Amino acid sequence: MKEALCDFNIGYIGTTVMALLFLSLGALVMYGTGSTFSNSPTEFSAQLTALYTGSLGEWSLVVISSAALLAMFSTTLTAIDAYPRTLNNALIILSPGLEPYGKQLGILWTLFVSGAALFIIGFLTHGLKTLIDTATVISFLAAPIIAVINYKIVTSDHMPAHARPSHGLAILSRLGIVYLIGFSLLYCFTVFGH
């Protein structure tokens, strides 16, 4: 439990810091430029790099390019490795009879997630904006579902009593789930309501 919490906290804090840095960079470099960004991923990457090097100097080309590559690599690694493992473990917890087939199920989850990602990229998108919109909608709709599943797992009999969240944290978790559901509905209304 101690190792899992340490790993979670490092990832959570690291992700929060990176998100704030990317948000700050975007606000300081992209906002208010009047630039129209291309719908082509390749052209968008070139525009983005040019904006940063124009604002920060040519020395930042290597830093910005490396940061973009690492962001894409870590996202791909999470989608192709961590996500299928999480789905596999959740399925085994929900259906303990499947445990002997865990390795094969893990391979199937990896193939499924990879295939779904390729399908979305290849057939459901016609440019960078559509791809980002699709990913955003999926993320907003999946977040409350994943939050409910996580809450059910950490408050279930599978979790040792000493490791379950306190009463106050359980209330905070439920409020967070309500917030996620409300924000997802608001987002969908904003995107599809017009």
Buried (B, 14 or more C-beta within 10 A) or exposed (E): EEEEEEEEEEEEEEEEEBEEEEEEBEEEBBEEEEEEBBBEBEEBBEBBBEBBBEEBEEEBBEEBBEBBEEEEEEEEEEBEEEBBEBBBBBBBBEEEEBEEBEEEBBEBBBEEBBEEBEEBEEEEBEEBEEBEEBBEBEEBEEBBEEBBBBBBBBEEEEBEEEEBBEEEEBEEBEEEBEEBBEEBEEBEEEEEEE
